[in-house]
Amino acid sequence: MAAPLPRRTSVHSSQRKILPSAFTLPWLVVVLSLVGGAFLALPFQ
């Protein structure tokens, strides 16, 4: 009964490490695109 517990916690910890990267990568791309667009739009303003 005690054997499956460490396996589940290890799987959850690995998923917790993968999920933040999966969520932060799109946000980083959006932020970088917004910042890049702002810098490109500055001379035209």
LINURMO-V963756 format. One record per pair of residues at least 12 apart in sequence whose ideal C-beta (glycine too) atoms are under 10 Angstrom apart, sorted by the first residue. I is the first residue (numbers start at 1). J is the second residue. Records with the same first field share a line. If there is no record, write none. Layout:
I->J, J
//
This chain:
none
//
